[in-house]
């Protein structure tokens, strides 16, 4: 077999193997009588290894691996270190509350704590818009960029993205969260092994010598003009991670699918430990690529893998990267389906609808719209930086609503609704009209301003709202 055929043969064989193993594991599973819980939360049957594996692979998709390595600076490692802190908040504070209120979606906690469905509905809509127009297109774009550079494909990026989207849709629409989590774990193990192998081969290619790389690319101390100035580590960085890991349905959904709080926490702790090691996979290779190829942005990782790995091994790695792309894509589709079906369709359209069928239709719509948005991201300067900036349009207002719901008693929900609108408009103004500070600082300002406005309006409207923080339960 020639080298030209070896790489794609290994790729397709391993991709098919994961699909077969996932099918074999799913077909023997006892399904829950609750159709929504079975489809969206795997019937509450996930054990901690599958929770940890799915958390890692949902996060470590192409937008992380390609985007962070594409930055080609050590500074982006702070996104990984901060993730561990966000996971600990999820484990110790939010997971006990989600389970106490028997939440199917993270947004359900808002309704339970605030006593009003309207805030839950608004936050769900914000999540759905963020998934449709930001997260899903970025996942497809970065996955397609990697495959194009890895296999030297002549196809347009949009065509490659369409293939990835079609495969991801099959997992999300027909397998539900159970199939997603199982395939995630298999691919996650492969990604950790192969990711470390890429780093070792790459270091060997430069004789384990990183000299010649500019000092400003190797520092963890960001200056005022860098992507992550050091003061942002004590303002917005932590809250970005609390939003992402604690309230974001795409992530927390895995932990909601355990049989108990303890099982969910074990999976989260395992994922947090691995996040401290992932800079070896998502940061160091980008620096090595800078030494070998110069400043090549988001194609850095694909070029590096193609250059340092033998054909059969690069085919195996392409398979796990494709698995990572599919994981993030189908996970987001499943979460979008859950949010729409449980928070919107069942409440306002048809409470007796077939949840599985509605979820499948939602997945198709989100797939088509996100594909149409992919070309918008082809001219982004830094995909990871662009993703974080755009996420702020809804992440900090949503986090403000969760902070109010968790920390305070029942507040006047009109105050919360006004606060959500204010937060979105404030950050939009910072992003598109006037940016006096780094965007991470501006996200922190948006969060604090939104919480303060909700508290003030609540007092003016007579909503009370004395703090009644509930301690975590294990």
Number of C-alpha atoms within 10 A of each C-alpha: 7 7 11 11 12 16 22 19 16 20 21 14 14 20 18 13 13 20 18 13 14 22 15 12 14 15 10 8 12 10 16 15 9 10 15 19 20 21 26 30 26 26 22 20 19 25 17 24 19 25 30 29 25 32 31 28 30 28 22 24 26 31 29 21 29 27 28 31 31 28 27 28 25 23 22 22 21 16 19 20 19 20 24 24 18 21 28 19 19 28 28 17 19 25 27 23 22 22 20 12 13 13 19 22 25 26 27 23 24 24 19 17 19 24 17 16 16 17 22 26 22 18 26 25 18 19 24 21 15 19 22 23 19 21 22 26 27 29 26 30 29 28 27 27 24 28 23 20 19 21 17 12 13 9 11 11 21 19 12 20 23 20 13 23 24 15 13 25 23 15 24 29 23 14 20 25 28 27 22 25 29 24 27 31 25 21 27 27 15 19 27 19 14 20 21 18 17 23 22 16 19 23 18 12 15 14 9 12 12 15 9 8 16 13 10 14 17 15 12 16 15 19 13 13 8 14 18 22 17 17 16 20 17 12 16 22 22 21 24 25 24 23 21 22 25 27 23 20 26 27 25 26 28 31 33 29 28 24 16 18 21 16 18 28 24 18 24 30 18 19 24 24 15 16 23 16 15 20 21 18 23 29 27 22 30 32 26 25 27 25 18 17 12 13 16 15 20 27 22 28 32 24 20 24 27 20 17 18 17 14 20 17 20 25 26 24 28 27 26 29 27 23 31 31 31 31 32 30 31 31 32 27 31 30 30 26 30 30 28 22 27 24 23 18 18 16 14 11 10 12 13 9 12 13 24 20 14 18 28 20 13 20 24 18 13 23 23 14 14 24 21 14 19 23 14 13 17 15 8 12 12 16 24 22 17 15 17 15 18 18 18 25 23 22 30 28 32 28 24 25 25 24 15 24 24 22 16 19 19 21 25 22 22 17 20 26 19 14 25 27 14 18 29 21 16 20 28 18 13 19 18 8 9 10 13 10 12 19 22 25 19 23 30 22 19 27 28 16 18 28 25 15 19 25 23 14 20 20 15 12 14 11 18 15 17 12 13 12 14 14 13 13 15 13
